[in-house]
Amino acid sequence: MYVLGIETSCDETAASIVKDGEAVLSNVVSSSLKEHKKYGGVVPEIASRMHLESITGVVDCSIKEAKIKLENINLVSVTCGPGLAGSLLVGISFAKSLSLGLGVSLLGVNHLHSHIYANFLNGEYLSLPFVALVVSGGHTTLFYVKDFDKIDVLGATCDDACGEAFDKVAKILRLGYPGGPLIERLAKSGNPKMQFSCSNTKEPLDFSFSGIKTAVLYLVHSKRLTVNEKKDIAASFQEAVIDTLIKKSLLACKLKKTKRLVIGGGVAANNRLRERFYSEAEKRGLNIYFPSRELCMDNAAMVAGLGYQLFNKGYKSGLDLNIDLN
């Protein structure tokens, strides 16, 4: 079964052909990142306009790379949320038109659940149930995954998402955008000697990253930092954030009595984060899973793969499919 996945939740226009929920035949991504850099973040109006300009070419390219014909597609799976409203509407509208024209089924899927599914495209066996952490620019959420259609939220961010905090701290340090790779690069040669910490939350599995961002702001306010000082701040900030992600994820595994922890989302590409998680998992006898780095970022292969699994469970969407920002 050939599934076409379409992903337009933020600033990447992506399309992919996945066979039987496992074999990625193509995975094409066009990013409008360069259009947003000068603004220090994603501008929704620019993102949706770039999706409009790119989506036809991206989908066409994905079909050609997969070496199949348009009429071979059996299902169109599309991200319906969460994400930017205007961006999501472009992908959903295109998916509706294509499914109607081809006479094939349409299925809207959750963006965060897709990030979890990216781990099933690694070619290794992963049994259910498990705890999953999705950590990205817009979301930091812990899930308990019992099945592809039975995913419960255990905890989520109360304010800034983890990736958003990386972007804001990078801006405070005048590093540029996006902040994640820049902070990571700077932190490699820094000394994490500063005592940053993330705010406590009322619920033990929730997250809060606005406080640590503000702490960095107060520390550097009206100061002209040296390169070494920036390195130390970046390293200290990064370690404190990773400490919190590990602590909450391990607690979730303990509460759910599972030895399997799955990580997904753009921040999961961070090398230091992977290193720390693997180390802590080994100490506690946990099995930990990360997607390949290219599948950590927003892509359509994970959308197509999850769509295949849900379709086989009887899920379909109608032409009244709309965005779901929750």
Helices and strands as residue ranges (DSSP letters): E 2-7, E 12-19, E 23-31, H 33-36, G 37-39, H 44-66, G 70-72, E 75-81, H 85-102, E 105-110, H 111-117, G 118-121, E 130-135, E 140-147, E 150-156, H 162-172, H 179-187, H 210-220, H 227-256, E 260-264, G 266-269, H 271-284, E 287-289, H 293-296, H 301-312
